[in-house]
């Protein structure tokens, strides 16, 4: 008899440090600052008769790699309706918000396909990166994924995906 079970992955090294600012409106935004973000992922699998749904290290390593890809970058939301991006040259980009013009070296930023750099949007982004691997989802018979991103103790955003 098979059944469903959830594994919670929340290891010490599932984290990233990054700079950002939240955009509140067309005229208001936070100042530039950073966080030590922590990531927790819950995966619901179908457990087969032998009791072993698979090797969880594949998912731990995937989450660690996603965190590594964001670590020590300034995160910018390329889908923000309130930001405009202008390439200055091959090394620099200018970000326009209201009357502000912020210049960044391209090597220091990650443009993410999100609308704002909030914990809610970061949890959505990370979940999207996990579910992009359809072969892995099918192989492990995953029916539910929950990704939580914390910007500090007691504050996190969460995105849930379910088939």
C-alpha positions as CSV (number, residue, x, y, z in Angstrom):
1,X,0.0,0.0,0.0
2,X,1.4,3.4,-0.9
3,X,0.5,6.7,0.9
4,X,1.6,10.3,0.9
5,X,4.1,11.8,3.3
6,X,5.8,15.2,3.6
7,X,9.5,15.8,4.2
8,X,10.6,19.2,5.6
9,X,14.0,20.4,4.4
10,X,15.5,23.2,6.5
11,X,19.2,22.8,6.8
12,X,21.6,25.4,8.2
13,X,23.2,25.9,4.8
14,X,19.9,26.6,3.0
15,X,20.3,30.3,3.1
16,X,21.6,33.3,1.1
17,X,22.7,36.8,1.9
18,X,21.5,39.4,-0.5
19,X,20.8,43.1,-0.9
20,X,17.5,44.5,-2.1
21,X,14.8,47.2,-1.7
22,X,11.1,46.9,-1.7
23,X,9.1,49.1,-4.1
24,X,6.0,50.4,-2.4
25,X,4.6,52.5,-5.2
26,X,5.7,54.6,-8.2
27,X,7.1,57.2,-5.9
28,X,8.1,55.3,-2.7
29,X,10.7,52.6,-2.0
30,X,12.9,51.3,0.8
31,X,16.5,52.3,1.0
32,X,19.1,49.8,-0.1
33,X,19.7,47.1,2.5
34,X,20.3,43.4,2.9
35,X,19.2,40.3,4.7
36,X,20.4,36.9,5.6
37,X,17.5,34.9,4.0
38,X,16.7,31.4,5.1
39,X,14.9,28.8,3.0
40,X,12.6,26.0,4.1
41,X,11.0,23.6,1.6
42,X,8.3,21.0,2.3
43,X,7.7,18.3,-0.3
44,X,4.9,15.9,-0.4
45,X,5.7,12.6,-2.0
46,X,3.9,9.3,-2.8
47,X,5.6,6.7,-0.6
48,X,5.8,3.4,-2.4
49,X,5.4,0.0,-0.7
50,X,9.1,-0.3,0.1
51,X,8.8,2.9,2.1
52,X,11.5,4.8,0.2
53,X,10.3,7.6,-2.1
54,X,13.8,8.5,-3.2
55,X,17.0,10.2,-2.3
56,X,16.3,13.5,-0.6
57,X,19.8,14.7,-1.3
58,X,18.7,15.6,-4.8
59,X,16.3,18.2,-3.4
60,X,18.7,19.4,-0.7
61,X,21.4,20.0,-3.3
62,X,18.9,21.7,-5.6
63,X,17.8,24.1,-2.8
64,X,21.4,24.7,-1.8
65,X,22.3,25.5,-5.5
66,X,19.3,27.9,-5.8
67,X,20.5,29.7,-2.6
68,X,24.1,29.8,-3.9
69,X,22.9,31.4,-7.2
70,X,21.4,34.3,-5.1
71,X,24.1,34.6,-2.5
72,X,26.0,37.9,-2.2
73,X,24.1,39.6,-5.0
74,X,21.8,42.7,-5.1
75,X,18.4,41.3,-6.2
76,X,16.3,43.4,-8.6
77,X,12.8,42.6,-9.8
78,X,12.8,42.9,-13.6
79,X,9.0,42.7,-13.7
80,X,8.3,45.7,-11.4
81,X,5.9,48.2,-13.0
82,X,7.7,51.0,-11.1
83,X,11.3,50.4,-12.2
84,X,13.0,51.0,-15.5
85,X,16.3,49.4,-16.4
86,X,18.8,51.1,-18.7
87,X,22.0,49.5,-19.8
88,X,24.8,52.1,-19.5
89,X,27.5,50.0,-21.0
90,X,28.6,46.3,-20.9
91,X,29.5,46.5,-17.2
92,X,26.8,48.8,-15.7
93,X,23.1,49.1,-15.5
94,X,21.0,52.1,-14.3
95,X,17.8,51.5,-12.4
96,X,15.2,54.4,-12.5
97,X,12.6,54.7,-9.8
98,X,10.6,58.0,-9.6
99,X,13.4,60.6,-9.3
100,X,16.1,58.1,-8.3
101,X,18.7,56.8,-10.5
102,X,20.7,53.8,-9.1
103,X,23.8,52.5,-10.9
104,X,25.0,49.0,-10.4
105,X,27.7,46.9,-11.8
106,X,26.1,44.0,-13.7
107,X,28.4,41.5,-11.9
108,X,26.9,42.5,-8.6
109,X,23.2,42.1,-9.4
110,X,20.7,39.4,-10.2
111,X,17.7,40.4,-12.3
112,X,14.9,38.1,-11.2
113,X,11.6,37.4,-13.1
114,X,9.5,38.8,-10.2
115,X,7.6,42.1,-9.5
116,X,9.2,43.0,-6.2
117,X,12.0,41.7,-4.0
118,X,9.8,40.6,-1.1
119,X,9.9,37.3,0.8
120,X,6.6,36.4,-0.9
121,X,8.0,36.9,-4.4
122,X,11.3,35.2,-3.5
123,X,9.4,32.1,-2.3
124,X,7.4,32.1,-5.5
125,X,10.6,32.4,-7.6
126,X,12.3,29.5,-5.7
127,X,9.2,27.3,-6.1
128,X,9.1,28.1,-9.8
129,X,12.7,27.0,-10.2
130,X,12.0,23.7,-8.4
131,X,8.9,22.9,-10.4
132,X,10.6,23.7,-13.7
133,X,12.2,20.2,-13.5
134,X,9.2,18.2,-14.5
135,X,11.2,15.0,-14.8
136,X,12.2,15.2,-11.1
137,X,8.6,16.0,-10.1
138,X,7.3,13.0,-12.0
139,X,10.1,10.6,-10.9
140,X,9.4,11.4,-7.2
141,X,5.7,11.7,-7.6
142,X,5.6,15.1,-5.9
143,X,2.1,16.5,-5.4
144,X,2.8,19.5,-3.2
145,X,5.7,21.9,-2.6
146,X,5.8,24.7,-0.1
147,X,8.7,27.1,0.0
148,X,9.2,29.5,2.8
149,X,11.7,32.4,2.7
150,X,12.6,34.2,5.9
151,X,14.2,37.6,6.0
152,X,14.6,37.4,9.8
153,X,13.3,35.6,12.8
154,X,9.5,35.5,12.9
155,X,9.0,36.9,9.4
156,X,8.7,34.8,6.2
157,X,6.8,34.6,3.0
158,X,5.4,31.3,1.7
159,X,4.4,30.0,-1.7
160,X,2.5,26.7,-2.1
161,X,2.3,24.7,-5.3
162,X,0.0,21.7,-5.7
163,X,-1.2,19.4,-8.5
